[in-house]
Every structure is written in structure tokens, then in C-alpha cells.
Amino acid sequence: MINTAIWTPRVLATLRIVTALLFLEHATMKFFQFPAAIPGIPYPLPAIMLIAGAIEVVTSVLIAAGYHTRIAAFIASGEMAAAYFMAHATQGFWPALNMGEPAILFCFIFLYLAFAGAGAWALDNILRPASRQKAAV
């Protein structure tokens, strides 16, 4: 039988890193139009898109590195909730039709990370003493 206690922190870290890298890609599409421009976004970017992109860059880098993961993930979760209700929910009720599924998934994955922490392979584990880390759990 597989010992899930050993694998859980590693799989959590994998979820954290992959999600953060996808979130960073979301930001690079805004700022650099890489790997492609976001359809329907005017350039130069409106102020709200600049702020959203800045939040996405900072939080995704922090989350990928596992540094202040809980705080960064909570902020990213809030940004995605706001993005859903401001940009997607106004286009209709169903997420599959209003193109809001990625925003919802990012929101809830980041909310989970805000509570679960970084898992393995994180700067938080190196920089925080074990006693403080256990107190935060």
C-alpha cells in the first residue's frame, strides 16, 4: 500500500508549483502578449489590468518559490474571485459559457494553498523554524 503521508507534501508542492507557473503565464499574456495576446484585451492595458497583472506576477513568483505562500495564495485567490465576478459573471451564469472556469479553478486552488501551505520544496520550510511553522498549522 502507498504511504500517502510521505507523498502528500510532495504532491501539494507539485500542485503549488504548476498552478503558480500557469498563473505567471496568465500575467505574461497581459504584459508581453506571450505566448499570445489575451483576446479582447485593449492595448495599452487599462489600469485595472495593469494592477491585476502586477498581482499575478508577484503572487505567482512567491507561490512557485514557496515563499510567504499562504499570504500570496490568499491574495491571488481574492484577485481571481474579483476577476470572475467583474469579468466573467457579467457575461452569463454558467462558467463554461462565460469563460470563467480558469478563474474559478485558480481561485479555489489558491484558497486551498492559503490553508494547506506550501508543501515540500518551499523556501518557507527553509527560512522558518519548525516551531513557528507548526504553530501556523
MOHUDA-V276859 format. One record per backbone hydrogen bond with DSSP energy under -1.0 kcal/mol. NH is the residue of the N-H (numbers start at 1). CO is the residue of the C=O. E is the energy in kcal/mol with one decimal. If there is no record, write none. Layout:
<<NH/CO/E> <NH/CO/E>>
This chain:
<<4/2/-1.2> <6/3/-1.0> <7/3/-1.2> <8/4/-2.6> <11/7/-2.7> <12/8/-2.5> <13/9/-1.9> <14/10/-2.1> <15/11/-2.5> <16/12/-2.5> <17/13/-2.8> <18/14/-2.6> <19/15/-2.3> <20/16/-2.2> <21/17/-2.4> <22/18/-2.2> <23/19/-2.2> <24/20/-2.3> <25/21/-2.0> <26/22/-1.6> <27/23/-1.5> <28/24/-2.4> <29/25/-1.7> <31/27/-2.5> <32/28/-2.3> <34/28/-1.6> <41/38/-1.7> <50/46/-1.9> <51/47/-2.4> <52/48/-2.3> <53/49/-2.6> <54/50/-2.3> <55/51/-2.4> <56/52/-2.4> <57/53/-2.5> <58/54/-2.4> <59/55/-2.6> <60/56/-1.9> <61/57/-2.0> <62/58/-2.3> <63/59/-2.8> <64/60/-2.6> <65/61/-2.1> <66/62/-1.1> <67/62/-2.7> <72/68/-2.5> <73/69/-3.0> <74/70/-2.0> <75/71/-2.2> <76/72/-2.6> <77/73/-2.5> <78/74/-2.1> <79/75/-2.4> <80/76/-2.2> <81/77/-2.1> <82/78/-2.5> <83/79/-2.6> <84/80/-2.3> <85/81/-2.3> <86/82/-2.6> <87/83/-2.6> <88/84/-1.5> <89/84/-3.1> <91/88/-2.1> <92/89/-1.2> <97/94/-1.2> <98/94/-2.3> <100/95/-1.5> <104/100/-2.2> <105/101/-2.6> <106/102/-3.0> <107/103/-2.5> <108/104/-2.4> <109/105/-2.6> <110/106/-2.7> <111/107/-2.0> <112/108/-2.2> <113/109/-2.4> <114/110/-2.2> <115/111/-1.1> <116/112/-3.2> <117/113/-2.4> <120/9/-2.3> <123/65/-2.1> <124/66/-2.8> <127/123/-2.9> <128/124/-1.6> <133/129/-2.0> <134/130/-2.3> <135/131/-1.5> <136/132/-1.3>>
